[in-house]
């Protein structure tokens, strides 16, 4: 249950009403996080632009790995909505459901490549507020160039902000994904 009631009478700007219309067409409903970010003038367009920048096709981080990182960060932060939506997106990107189910044990799972493990370990450390240790940084550099590491840090920071916002407001899963633990 969300901690914030979002009455229909809230005076959303015109561009948010267009976003809601598109969401109703695509998802059959308005997404609660978008409704809440839309209450802060300019916040939703800025958030959407940041996400599009990080989730672009020419990213140095492959799309499936971006989804795994987002789900891991969201699980750590207890964001039901983010786990639900990002698991759904990851499945659409071809990530096997077994990977999402083994995500919390990624370090010891043969399902994950060394590149994925390095990125997930980094995401886990940053999300938990631990500075990356020299061994993890070395592991990152073996698998990613400097630009990719910057993109990883930006994606992790973005997902932390998004999932902490949603968790702080009690935004529930919206039923996008039927995986156990994904909503």
N, C-alpha and C positions, 0 to 999 in steps of 0.2 A: 504494500500500500504506500502510495506517495505521501510525503509529509506536506505537500503543497497542493491545495485545491486550485485548479485552473479553470475558473468560470469562463463561460463563453463570452461574457461581457467585457473581458479584458481588451483594452484598445490597442490591439496589435497594429504595427505599421502595415501599409499596403503590401510590401514585398513579402511579409510573413504570411499574409492571407493567401498569396499565390503559392508559397511553399507548402502550406497546409493543403491546398487544393491538389497539388501534384502528389503529395503523400497519400491523400485519400485515394487517388487513382492507382498509385503503385502498390500501396500496402493495405488499402481498405480502411485506413484510419490515420489519424495524426499521431506522430511519435511524441511521447511525453517529454523527452529531453529537448526536443526542438521547440515545443510549446514553452518550456521554461527558459531556455536560452533566448527565445524570441521576446521575452519580457524586458530584456536589457537592450536598448537601442544599439544596433550595429553589431552586437555580440554574435548572433547566429551567422550572418554573412562572413564575419571574420573567421569563425570556427570552421565553417564549410570551406572557405578558401584555403585555410591551413591544412585541412584534411586532404583536399584535392591535390595540394602541392606534395604532401607526403605520400599519397597513394597513387602516384602517377605511374604510367607504364614504363617510363624510362628511369625509374628508381634503380639504384644499385642493389636494392633489397628486393628479392623476388616476392611476388604477390602472396604466395602461400606462406612464406616466412613472416611477412607483415601481419597476416591474420593470426598466426600462431603467437606472435609477440603480443598482439592486442588481446587475445584471449587470456594468455598467462597473466599479463598485467591486470586485467579485469578480474580474474579470479583472486589474485592477491588482494585487490582492493574491494572485494565483495560486491562487485557491480553486476547484478543479475541481468540487467538490460544489455550491457556491453558483452557479456559472455554469450548471451542468446544471439544477438545480432551478428557479432563477429564470428561466432561458430558457423552460423548460417552462411555468411559471406565466404568463409574459409572452405566450407563444403562445396559451394559453387565454384571455387577456384581449384577444386580437385584435391584438397587435402583429405586424406582418409580419416574416417570417423575414429579409427583406432588411435590415431595420433592425438586427437583432442582428448580422448579418454585416458591416454598415458601422459598427458602434458605435465602434470604435477610431478611425475617421476622421469622427466625427459633425460636427465643425466645418466640414468642407468638403463634406458630403453634402447634397443637396437633399431627402433623405428625412426630415430632421429639421426641425421648426418652430423658430422663434427661441426660443420658450419652452423647448422641450426642450434646445436648444443651451446656453441660459443655465444651466439646472439641471445638465446634464451637465458643463459646464465647471467649475462650482462643485464638483460631486462629485469631479471629477478633481483639482482643486487641493487640496481638503481631504484627500483620500486620499493624495496625494503629499506632504503636509505643508507645502504652500505656503500662506502667508496669502493670502486673497482680495485681489486688487488692486482699486483704486478703479473701474476700468473694468468688472470683473466684477460688483462690488457694484451699480454703476449698472444694468448689464444685468439683474441679478436683480430689482432694484426696478421696472424697466420691465415685468417679466413676472409678478411675484409680490408679494403684500402681505406685511406683516411676519409675520403668523401662518404663512403658507405658507413663508416663509424659515426660520422656527423649525422647522417640520415637516421641511423639507428637511435642515437641519443634523442633526436627530435621526435621520432615516432614514439619512443618510450615516454618522453615528457608529455606529449600530446595525449596519449592514452591514459596516463596517470591523471592529468587534469580532467579529462572527460569522465573517466570512471569514478573518480573521487567526487565530482560534482553530482553525478547520478546516484551514487551510493549515499551521499550526504542528504539527498532529498528523497531517498527511499523509492526510486523509480524501479518498478518491477520489470521482469522479462515480459516481452510482448508476444511470445509464442512463435518466434521465427524458426527455431531449431528444436528438433525433438531428441537430440542427443542427451543422454543422462548428464546432469550437471550443467546443461546449457540453458537452463531456464526453468 
